[in-house]
């Protein structure tokens, strides 16, 4: 599903954020991406979101080389992704419902379909009763769950999460990881960037560790579940 | 509706990829719905900042009112002068002592000149009779030994602009003593109107650019205040067209409302001027009535306003969207 092929990224300032990264993730696989801040986690996610382009090497999604994707096709590629942002990136000028509806609106869904899917997504994260609230009225954990609902409302093939448990207490973190697990169960490829060691140790998942732009460790989940 | 969507629900595979496909018909419906809601949202956003909106709309209205008012004035004057133009004529005086046969020939010669609409002969005798009747010097004229008035022709030119050339041509004819163009001022007026029309164009262009800049600036502020939203929309797969659309609608609405206010201002101006114009017209015993914008002009003004607003928004969006990452 995701294949990094000898990929490097050097920023125009000269900083080499990623060096010769190669790995593959199968459809329906779930993995942690870890490493110190500045190790290149964010850059790797940005490459997947096509916010940045690699300076060398290839990035293949579903067998398609993203280097060959024209600018006008980028939005359609992004619709296959679901992204949970570190600071959830919710819009405070509209309701929870409207925040979650955004990915469906840009894809041109009808209002009826939008209503159904948004409620299904909010139900999935346990916030169905909050759809009319403004996200600012919600707690940090609830906001993060709204962000997750928005990331999965359009049933993406790939779910990317950047520090999804950043400032949540352990119990909330576990709840959110359980949510991700449920998406994996229905075939979504899930990549979670985090430096929450406790969380990583608690879960039996593939771990990829970046260090100064290089893939230092790529350890599969132990045992077959 | 509810039952059919439920039926589809059970068929939908749980795999994400296929679940997100949309049928063409649904896409079209979604597209229409999106356009309608975008327009509504743009309108709602304008109302949410009434002062800023009013300011922009009034500036646009003034910028549209000035050239339009000038245009209407020029058109009115032209209509007025059009009535006078038909009465433009020149008097050709024949040399004293010309024989009647030669005078008759001169009449034919004048009639044959290119650019002449009509020629009528006024004999010296007829001119004297008319003068007697109109001037009130009737009895005094009896003491004159001979008729002091020359034989004359009244020549009407086809086109006012040709009259100067025509005067020169007629002056060349040997039998002609002199030519008097009665309507010299009309030609000046025509030249003035021509200048007026050019002024309308120049002023219209300058103020049109002004409107584009005003709308552009307003849209720039709107883009800046909605930066977060643009970024997120792009990250969830919104196309550039999708991101642009609300701003283009805002520009269109600004121009449209500006034009509407401009039309109201012109109607007000017309009502305010009408009594004075009517009084002036009655003093000249004229049937002249002030012509307003008219329905066609009103629609054209709205169209121009909307178009200029749209162009302003387009330029601004094109410029400022490039600054926002991701592209």
Interface residues (C-beta under 8 A of the other chain):
Chain A: X49 X50 X51 X71 X72 X75 X76 X77 X78 X79 X80 X81 X83 X89 X91 X93 X102 X103 X105 X106 X107 X108 X109 X110 X111 X112 X113 X116 X150 X154 X155 X156 X157 X186 X187 X188
Chain B: X1 X5 X9 X14 X15 X16 X17 X19 X20 X22 X26 X27 X29 X30 X31 X33 X34 X228 X229 X231 X232 X233 X234 X235 X236 X237 X238 X239 X240 X242 X325 X326 X327
